[in-house]
């Protein structure tokens, strides 16, 4: 997967709808924080039956570094475990996040609508 970083002078809120959360084994592709595609990094194959599909990224678990720091945050950072939630009682917790990237436009065109 190609990582894209585009410098700009824009100082407003985040406008990008698509993100890829990359763990050691898996890429979680999201649109507006909802998981729309999952890919195995080793094989490059999409996983159409992955349990995270359709779940919303609701935050991340991390190991607190200071007294009083909570183990949950709204936006995942490298080293965190992402929590995907279906809005009922089903959660998917990933392995540690390595990085967050933007998918190439060509790839976004293949996501389900």
N, CA and C atoms as a LAMMPS dump frame, in Angstrom:
ITEM: TIMESTEP
0
ITEM: NUMBER OF ATOMS
339
ITEM: BOX BOUNDS ff ff ff
-5.0000000000000000e+02 5.0000000000000000e+02
-5.0000000000000000e+02 5.0000000000000000e+02
-5.0000000000000000e+02 5.0000000000000000e+02
ITEM: ATOMS id mol type element x y z
1 1 1 N 0.841 -1.17 0
2 1 2 C 0 0 0
3 1 3 C 0.886 1.233 0
4 2 1 N 0.465 2.251 -0.7
5 2 2 C 1.229 3.49 -0.757
6 2 3 C 0.723 4.439 0.311
7 3 1 N 1.653 5.009 1.055
8 3 2 C 1.27 6.001 2.049
9 3 3 C 1.282 7.368 1.388
10 4 1 N 0.346 8.197 1.783
11 4 2 C 0.263 9.524 1.191
12 4 3 C 0.221 10.566 2.293
13 5 1 N 1.097 11.504 2.2
14 5 2 C 1.087 12.638 3.107
15 5 3 C 1.106 13.877 2.235
16 6 1 N 0.1 14.703 2.391
17 6 2 C -0.01 15.882 1.547
18 6 3 C 0.064 17.124 2.416
19 7 1 N 1.174 17.867 2.334
20 7 2 C 1.255 19.093 3.116
21 7 3 C 0.324 20.153 2.527
22 8 1 N -0.292 20.926 3.383
23 8 2 C -1.148 22.005 2.895
24 8 3 C -1.194 23.098 3.939
25 9 1 N -1.747 24.218 3.555
26 9 2 C -1.885 25.33 4.472
27 9 3 C -3.219 25.309 5.195
28 10 1 N -4.029 24.272 4.963
29 10 2 C -5.355 24.179 5.565
30 10 3 C -5.242 24.026 7.075
31 11 1 N -5.956 24.871 7.819
32 11 2 C -5.861 24.844 9.278
33 11 3 C -7.167 24.414 9.943
34 12 1 N -8.168 24.016 9.145
35 12 2 C -9.459 23.619 9.706
36 12 3 C -9.466 22.183 10.186
37 13 1 N -10.657 21.673 10.448
38 13 2 C -10.824 20.299 10.919
39 13 3 C -10.507 19.278 9.842
40 14 1 N -10.357 18.043 10.255
41 14 2 C -10.06 16.94 9.344
42 14 3 C -11.208 16.754 8.349
43 15 1 N -10.886 16.763 7.049
44 15 2 C -11.91 16.615 6.023
45 15 3 C -11.858 15.264 5.332
46 16 1 N -10.795 14.533 5.512
47 16 2 C -10.645 13.261 4.813
48 16 3 C -11.566 12.208 5.416
49 17 1 N -12.272 11.505 4.555
50 17 2 C -13.235 10.493 4.997
51 17 3 C -12.602 9.124 5.161
52 18 1 N -11.53 8.854 4.416
53 18 2 C -10.945 7.516 4.381
54 18 3 C -9.613 7.457 5.116
55 19 1 N -9.468 6.412 5.936
56 19 2 C -8.207 6.167 6.648
57 19 3 C -7.945 4.674 6.633
58 20 1 N -6.666 4.327 6.762
59 20 2 C -6.281 2.928 6.896
60 20 3 C -5.502 2.804 8.195
61 21 1 N -6.003 1.946 9.086
62 21 2 C -5.332 1.659 10.346
63 21 3 C -4.531 0.38 10.129
64 22 1 N -3.213 0.479 10.263
65 22 2 C -2.323 -0.633 9.938
66 22 3 C -1.769 -1.257 11.214
67 23 1 N -2.039 -2.565 11.383
68 23 2 C -1.439 -3.332 12.47
69 23 3 C -0.39 -4.254 11.846
70 24 1 N 0.232 -5.09 12.648
71 24 2 C 1.291 -5.968 12.137
72 24 3 C 0.79 -6.877 11.016
73 25 1 N -0.401 -7.427 11.164
74 25 2 C -0.918 -8.397 10.199
75 25 3 C -2.032 -7.89 9.295
76 26 1 N -2.663 -6.776 9.668
77 26 2 C -3.923 -6.404 9.027
78 26 3 C -4.014 -4.913 8.738
79 27 1 N -4.725 -4.579 7.646
80 27 2 C -5.094 -3.196 7.325
81 27 3 C -6.603 -3.078 7.509
82 28 1 N -7.031 -2.102 8.303
83 28 2 C -8.447 -1.831 8.507
84 28 3 C -8.772 -0.547 7.754
85 29 1 N -9.535 -0.648 6.676
86 29 2 C -9.877 0.493 5.834
87 29 3 C -11.213 1.055 6.305
88 30 1 N -11.245 2.362 6.577
89 30 2 C -12.459 2.978 7.109
90 30 3 C -12.915 4.154 6.259
91 31 1 N -14.23 4.365 6.269
92 31 2 C -14.848 5.554 5.681
93 31 3 C -15.688 6.166 6.791
94 32 1 N -15.397 7.401 7.139
95 32 2 C -16.111 8.07 8.242
96 32 3 C -16.087 7.206 9.502
97 33 1 N -14.937 6.601 9.769
98 33 2 C -14.669 5.765 10.947
99 33 3 C -15.382 4.413 10.954
100 34 1 N -16.083 4.042 9.888
101 34 2 C -16.714 2.726 9.796
102 34 3 C -15.832 1.824 8.94
103 35 1 N -15.557 0.626 9.419
104 35 2 C -14.702 -0.311 8.698
105 35 3 C -15.421 -0.812 7.446
106 36 1 N -14.854 -0.512 6.274
107 36 2 C -15.473 -0.902 5.005
108 36 3 C -14.699 -2.003 4.289
109 37 1 N -13.452 -2.246 4.692
110 37 2 C -12.653 -3.295 4.058
111 37 3 C -11.517 -3.684 4.999
112 38 1 N -11.138 -4.954 4.946
113 38 2 C -10.039 -5.469 5.763
114 38 3 C -9.139 -6.282 4.846
115 39 1 N -7.826 -6.032 4.943
116 39 2 C -6.879 -6.747 4.084
117 39 3 C -5.769 -7.373 4.916
118 40 1 N -5.431 -8.606 4.582
119 40 2 C -4.326 -9.322 5.2
120 40 3 C -3.031 -8.769 4.617
121 41 1 N -2.137 -8.26 5.445
122 41 2 C -0.902 -7.643 4.949
123 41 3 C 0.057 -8.663 4.352
124 42 1 N 0.064 -9.869 4.866
125 42 2 C 0.998 -10.884 4.372
126 42 3 C 0.61 -11.359 2.975
127 43 1 N -0.684 -11.637 2.776
128 43 2 C -1.137 -12.182 1.492
129 43 3 C -1.636 -11.107 0.534
130 44 1 N -2.024 -9.942 1.074
131 44 2 C -2.61 -8.901 0.235
132 44 3 C -4.07 -9.169 -0.104
133 45 1 N -4.623 -10.248 0.435
134 45 2 C -6.007 -10.63 0.144
135 45 3 C -6.986 -9.877 1.046
136 46 1 N -8.13 -9.512 0.456
137 46 2 C -9.203 -8.895 1.225
138 46 3 C -9.905 -9.969 2.034
139 47 1 N -10.442 -9.593 3.181
140 47 2 C -11.129 -10.531 4.068
141 47 3 C -12.61 -10.139 4.151
142 48 1 N -13.422 -10.638 3.212
143 48 2 C -14.824 -10.209 3.12
144 48 3 C -15.709 -10.633 4.285
145 49 1 N -15.218 -11.522 5.143
146 49 2 C -16.025 -11.972 6.284
147 49 3 C -15.434 -11.541 7.63
148 50 1 N -14.527 -10.592 7.607
149 50 2 C -13.883 -10.164 8.854
150 50 3 C -14.922 -9.566 9.798
151 51 1 N -14.776 -9.844 11.079
152 51 2 C -15.75 -9.386 12.087
153 51 3 C -15.792 -7.873 12.257
154 52 1 N -14.753 -7.146 11.869
155 52 2 C -14.744 -5.688 12.04
156 52 3 C -15.559 -4.962 10.972
157 53 1 N -15.865 -5.626 9.866
158 53 2 C -16.601 -4.971 8.777
159 53 3 C -17.951 -4.449 9.267
160 54 1 N -18.226 -3.195 8.936
161 54 2 C -19.472 -2.559 9.346
162 54 3 C -19.441 -1.98 10.748
163 55 1 N -18.37 -2.213 11.476
164 55 2 C -18.245 -1.694 12.84
165 55 3 C -17.595 -0.302 12.818
166 56 1 N -17.981 0.531 13.745
167 56 2 C -17.426 1.887 13.839
168 56 3 C -16.213 1.902 14.766
169 57 1 N -15.164 2.6 14.335
170 57 2 C -13.986 2.791 15.18
171 57 3 C -14.417 3.768 16.272
172 58 1 N -14.476 3.276 17.512
173 58 2 C -14.996 4.123 18.593
174 58 3 C -13.911 4.613 19.541
175 59 1 N -12.666 4.187 19.332
176 59 2 C -11.581 4.647 20.186
177 59 3 C -10.469 3.631 20.243
178 60 1 N -9.629 3.775 21.262
179 60 2 C -8.461 2.9 21.366
180 60 3 C -8.094 2.656 22.818
181 61 1 N -7.558 1.477 23.054
182 61 2 C -7.026 1.118 24.367
183 61 3 C -5.523 1.324 24.349
184 62 1 N -4.991 1.825 25.447
185 62 2 C -3.541 1.992 25.546
186 62 3 C -3.127 1.816 26.998
187 63 1 N -1.847 1.64 27.206
188 63 2 C -1.32 1.508 28.56
189 63 3 C -1.041 2.901 29.105
190 64 1 N -1.736 3.304 30.168
191 64 2 C -1.504 4.633 30.739
192 64 3 C -0.045 4.809 31.167
193 65 1 N 0.49 5.989 30.926
194 65 2 C 1.872 6.298 31.276
195 65 3 C 1.983 7.126 32.553
196 66 1 N 0.847 7.72 32.985
197 66 2 C 0.862 8.564 34.181
198 66 3 C -0.285 8.171 35.099
199 67 1 N -0.133 8.477 36.353
200 67 2 C -1.199 8.25 37.326
201 67 3 C -2.406 9.094 36.925
202 68 1 N -3.567 8.502 36.957
203 68 2 C -4.786 9.231 36.631
204 68 3 C -5.14 9.222 35.155
205 69 1 N -4.237 8.775 34.296
206 69 2 C -4.519 8.718 32.863
207 69 3 C -5.432 7.528 32.579
208 70 1 N -6.466 7.744 31.79
209 70 2 C -7.398 6.673 31.466
210 70 3 C -6.832 5.777 30.365
211 71 1 N -7.202 4.49 30.349
212 71 2 C -6.669 3.566 29.348
213 71 3 C -7.407 3.61 28.017
214 72 1 N -8.305 4.574 27.834
215 72 2 C -9.085 4.68 26.599
216 72 3 C -8.952 6.084 26.045
217 73 1 N -8.772 6.189 24.737
218 73 2 C -8.768 7.515 24.101
219 73 3 C -9.605 7.473 22.829
220 74 1 N -10.068 8.651 22.41
221 74 2 C -10.951 8.756 21.247
222 74 3 C -10.247 8.458 19.932
223 75 1 N -9.012 8.898 19.788
224 75 2 C -8.269 8.744 18.538
225 75 3 C -7.061 7.853 18.761
226 76 1 N -6.957 6.752 18.006
227 76 2 C -5.83 5.839 18.196
228 76 3 C -4.499 6.45 17.786
229 77 1 N -3.473 6.035 18.483
230 77 2 C -2.093 6.419 18.184
231 77 3 C -1.283 5.136 18.065
232 78 1 N -0.131 5.185 17.378
233 78 2 C 0.696 3.979 17.284
234 78 3 C 0.953 3.375 18.666
235 79 1 N 0.822 2.047 18.728
236 79 2 C 0.97 1.323 19.985
237 79 3 C -0.357 1.004 20.652
238 80 1 N -1.42 1.718 20.28
239 80 2 C -2.756 1.476 20.833
240 80 3 C -3.408 0.269 20.167
241 81 1 N -4.447 -0.241 20.798
242 81 2 C -5.304 -1.256 20.204
243 81 3 C -6.62 -0.577 19.847
244 82 1 N -7.031 -0.68 18.593
245 82 2 C -8.257 -0.028 18.137
246 82 3 C -9.466 -0.841 18.579
247 83 1 N -10.526 -0.124 18.943
248 83 2 C -11.783 -0.766 19.308
249 83 3 C -12.82 -0.415 18.244
250 84 1 N -13.355 -1.442 17.581
251 84 2 C -14.456 -1.292 16.633
252 84 3 C -15.715 -1.802 17.323
253 85 1 N -16.826 -1.069 17.169
254 85 2 C -18.067 -1.379 17.882
255 85 3 C -19.226 -1.417 16.892
256 86 1 N -20.151 -2.36 17.069
257 86 2 C -21.299 -2.459 16.166
258 86 3 C -22.522 -1.693 16.679
259 87 1 N -22.384 -0.996 17.814
260 87 2 C -23.492 -0.22 18.352
261 87 3 C -24.413 -1.03 19.25
262 88 1 N -24.144 -2.319 19.364
263 88 2 C -24.949 -3.168 20.244
264 88 3 C -24.022 -3.718 21.318
265 89 1 N -23.648 -4.97 21.211
266 89 2 C -22.774 -5.552 22.23
267 89 3 C -21.571 -6.257 21.634
268 90 1 N -21.302 -6.064 20.365
269 90 2 C -20.187 -6.76 19.731
270 90 3 C -19.036 -5.79 19.489
271 91 1 N -17.866 -6.138 19.994
272 91 2 C -16.675 -5.314 19.816
273 91 3 C -15.579 -6.135 19.152
274 92 1 N -14.744 -5.463 18.387
275 92 2 C -13.533 -6.068 17.833
276 92 3 C -12.378 -5.217 18.328
277 93 1 N -11.391 -5.852 18.939
278 93 2 C -10.205 -5.146 19.423
279 93 3 C -9.018 -5.668 18.635
280 94 1 N -8.279 -4.762 18.007
281 94 2 C -7.164 -5.155 17.141
282 94 3 C -5.89 -5.38 17.95
283 95 1 N -4.874 -5.856 17.254
284 95 2 C -3.534 -5.865 17.836
285 95 3 C -3.003 -4.432 17.781
286 96 1 N -1.775 -4.212 18.218
287 96 2 C -1.239 -2.849 18.311
288 96 3 C -1.151 -2.161 16.95
289 97 1 N -1.575 -0.927 16.944
290 97 2 C -1.534 -0.092 15.752
291 97 3 C -0.096 0.314 15.447
292 98 1 N 0.304 0.155 14.174
293 98 2 C 1.63 0.605 13.745
294 98 3 C 1.58 2.021 13.189
295 99 1 N 0.541 2.3 12.385
296 99 2 C 0.428 3.631 11.782
297 99 3 C -0.97 3.823 11.197
298 100 1 N -1.282 5.087 10.923
299 100 2 C -2.527 5.449 10.256
300 100 3 C -2.133 6.129 8.958
301 101 1 N -2.713 5.677 7.845
302 101 2 C -2.374 6.239 6.541
303 101 3 C -3.645 6.607 5.784
304 102 1 N -3.437 7.2 4.631
305 102 2 C -4.53 7.484 3.705
306 102 3 C -4.421 6.508 2.545
307 103 1 N -5.528 5.92 2.14
308 103 2 C -5.462 5.008 0.997
309 103 3 C -5.372 5.788 -0.311
310 104 1 N -4.726 5.213 -1.325
311 104 2 C -4.717 5.867 -2.633
312 104 3 C -6.144 5.925 -3.194
313 105 1 N -6.437 6.949 -3.972
314 105 2 C -7.774 7.11 -4.554
315 105 3 C -8.219 5.897 -5.353
316 106 1 N -7.26 5.306 -6.071
317 106 2 C -7.589 4.153 -6.905
318 106 3 C -8.154 3.015 -6.051
319 107 1 N -7.645 2.867 -4.848
320 107 2 C -8.099 1.803 -3.958
321 107 3 C -9.474 2.119 -3.38
322 108 1 N -9.708 3.367 -3.043
323 108 2 C -10.995 3.792 -2.477
324 108 3 C -12.132 3.496 -3.453
325 109 1 N -11.851 3.59 -4.751
326 109 2 C -12.871 3.333 -5.768
327 109 3 C -13.409 1.904 -5.692
328 110 1 N -12.636 0.985 -5.132
329 110 2 C -13.062 -0.409 -5.033
330 110 3 C -13.781 -0.739 -3.728
331 111 1 N -13.844 0.198 -2.802
332 111 2 C -14.543 -0.054 -1.545
333 111 3 C -16.033 -0.227 -1.82
334 112 1 N -16.71 -1.043 -1.01
335 112 2 C -18.167 -1.149 -1.162
336 112 3 C -18.838 0.174 -0.807
337 113 1 N -19.944 0.464 -1.426
338 113 2 C -20.669 1.726 -1.16
339 113 3 C -21.784 1.499 -0.222
